[in-house]
Amino acid sequence: MPLPLNRDSVLQAHELIKPHIHLTPVQTNTTLSNLASTPQSHDALKGTPWEGQDPAKPKIRLFFKCENFQRIGAFKVRGAFHAVKRLIEEQEIEEVRRKGVVTHSSGNHAQALALAAKTFSIPAHIVMPTISTPSKIAGTQAQGANIHFSGSTSQEREAVVKEIVKQTGATLVPPYDHPNILLGQGTAALELQSQAAELMATDKGLSVAEGKQGLDAVITPCGGGGLLSGTAVAMFGTGIRVFGAEPSFQGADDARRGVESGKRIETVKTLTIADGLRTPLGEVTWKIVSDNGMVRGLYSVAEEQIKSAMRLVLERMKCFVEPSAVVGLATVLYNEDFRRMVEKEAGEEGWNIGIVFSGGNTTVEAISKLFAPATEAKAERAEGVVGQDGSKMAENVAG
Amino acid sequence: MPLPLNRDSVLQAHELIKPHIHLTPVQTNTTLSNLASTPQSHDALKGTPWEGQDPAKPKIRLFFKCENFQRIGAFKVRGAFHAVKRLIEEQEIEEVRRKGVVTHSSGNHAQALALAAKTFSIPAHIVMPTISTPSKIAGTQAQGANIHFSGSTSQEREAVVKEIVKQTGATLVPPYDHPNILLGQGTAALELQSQAAELMATDKGLSVAEGKQGLDAVITPCGGGGLLSGTAVAMFGTGIRVFGAEPSFQGADDARRGVESGKRIETVKTLTIADGLRTPLGEVTWKIVSDNGMVRGLYSVAEEQIKSAMRLVLERMKCFVEPSAVVGLATVLYNEDFRRMVEKEAGEEGWNIGIVFSGGNTTVEAISKLFAPATEAKAERAEGVVGQDGSKMAENVAG
């Protein structure tokens, strides 16, 4: 008895998970809103498809949902807590405690599921590739999960998961491609919507247009599509447009390309610095993301644009985020297709745009690699062997 | 008619500057409070004066006053706005506008004074050494100030200031050694005190001791001593103990050493990574900081300890701070003298300690230099020629 994929289900999910998550702040920043409302220089467009054209002049006011301040440092706890709480409703807590839950992930979802399971004294099995960074393994172990190692291909991972399910009866909680997960992730947009409206109601300076008291659009990063599709479901019927943002590096913009060609892209091989977005869409998330009535558009940005947006968020907002988190902001600041669309649709009034900062799980070493003057790290990346975060190139297959 | 240096004057300063500053948040963090309440390992004490001894076991709950989110990214606007508003009260606004204000500083105070002056349409003259980093020059120019260049010794700077005063009649607003400046800086502690009490009243989990509803101590960084002495004045008579924290590198702990020897140290030559704390105490701040009834103790920490605290604040709190900002936290986490004192004085009940994060004006490049694997930068530093931020060694004389 899966929940229908609509706003009401996201509202119900929110009630279920509220006691377990932080109400993360929504922040505004005058410098960044001004920058978004300033046309890019002609120089900035050199070497891009928009070279020689007049830069767009959109009017944009930004509202940032800071999920980097969320528990475990990312929005992923929303989906994980929702999935676990639904499981308890469906199977009774004793049964869930006897069988446990299992997932294959080396990222934020692993820690999120481990935390949610620990909260209800449920055993969690996490299948991680042996090449996972030690800090990720330690972080997940710290949440009390049982770590199982596997090879790095999806077949190898799935084999280990199957074996665990066979031995324990554990329920698979996938990282994004499941209704309960995406409904949980959609709760961030619910909060963003009402927090932004509240900010606008109390500070008239934030909204130039008289009487305009809400968001016009929300943009989120898109990897496996859990956050984006959940946001689209949550905002459907509100009049708030939903957009997705991806890195373009080495074909990481599988959602945009898939929608363009009308067919889901099932495999992605990329080492984009936005390492949370290296995964292709899943079957469930594809249905929502590729539906133009749900997600109004997909945009992609270059690695340098992600870095530039990240620098602004760190240095100007004093807010510690991971590269994946700022792909939406990079789109708003640097993607001329997006900016022209806003200029055309929003006109003189401009738009109030909500941006979801998805997480802040990076390290000072990773930042050093991103922003230090050219070193061997760069050379290795040019060869396409090792990612900025030291990860080896592995096929990312929709899960 | 200077104001008396007491809490009431800080309260008056607060009323004056409130419309011009942000009420920055006070944050708590379970991980960091737990870490502060965990004894250091015997290994961590190796090579320190406490090697082989039993590590202290203090109980500590931390409250962070995030002045990195303040306007211009640092507490310095508090003193600057206070000084400028007092000047307007004393001289009439037309006279101040005709004459202007002047200071010698290449750091946060320059931008703070430029902003305060701009707010009231007062011309600001900022004397900067020609070796200042371009970003600092640009940041100050962006606030509309007139930049004047000088040599990097204090004599050269003062000569340029004198010339400006002679030509324009501008009033000197020093960076820290002035009653109005330190009374302004003290307002951060006023806010911290009431915000922390409010947090404790609404979340019982934050304070282990029943009925304990306030801070026991505040610790701030100490460079020129404006923030520390202002905090001491603001907290005097409240029962809240005030402590100061300094880097120990190359004698940057001039306040601690001065108090120990009973004589103010007037010159400091250090390239500590906490570049906001390279200055010695001034005459006014020395009187307060060296008064044991005002400042209960001074502690110093090593460069690696500052880096380690900075990593925790960035990666765990997701809060973007500059190295100078975390010297207080480094003391609480790593200085065994401080930790033993807390264990002894606070006993089983423990202390609620307020920590002022003084600012967040650093760059991703500076972080890269701090945390990247060993490179030439390190070799240069070892030679003592160039600071982590690229600054050349120059004498810092109390101003």
Contacts between the chains, C-beta under 8 A, distances in Angstrom:
chain1	res1	chain2	res2	distance
A	68	B	318	4.8
A	69	B	318	5.8
A	73	B	318	6.6
A	310	B	364	7.8
A	311	B	363	7.9
A	311	B	364	5.4
A	314	B	320	5.3
A	314	B	364	6.0
A	315	B	320	7.4
A	315	B	362	7.7
A	315	B	363	5.9
A	315	B	364	6.7
A	317	B	320	7.7
A	318	B	68	4.8
A	318	B	69	5.8
A	318	B	73	6.7
A	318	B	319	7.0
A	318	B	320	4.0
A	318	B	321	7.5
A	318	B	360	4.1
A	319	B	318	7.0
A	319	B	319	7.9
A	319	B	320	6.2
A	320	B	314	5.3
A	320	B	315	7.4
A	320	B	317	7.6
A	320	B	318	4.0
A	320	B	319	6.2
A	320	B	320	5.3
A	321	B	318	7.5
A	360	B	318	4.1
A	362	B	315	7.6
A	363	B	311	7.9
A	363	B	315	5.9
A	364	B	310	7.8
A	364	B	311	5.3
A	364	B	314	6.0
A	364	B	315	6.8
A	364	B	367	6.0
A	364	B	370	7.3
A	364	B	371	4.0
A	365	B	371	5.8
A	365	B	372	7.7
A	367	B	364	6.0
A	367	B	367	5.5
A	367	B	368	6.7
A	367	B	371	7.3
A	368	B	367	6.7
A	368	B	368	4.3
A	368	B	370	7.9
A	368	B	371	4.7
A	368	B	372	4.0
A	368	B	373	7.9
A	369	B	372	7.7
A	370	B	364	7.3
A	370	B	368	7.9
A	371	B	364	4.0
A	371	B	365	5.8
A	371	B	367	7.3
A	371	B	368	4.7
A	372	B	365	7.7
A	372	B	368	4.0
A	372	B	369	7.6
A	372	B	372	4.9
A	373	B	368	7.9
A	375	B	372	7.9
A	375	B	375	7.7
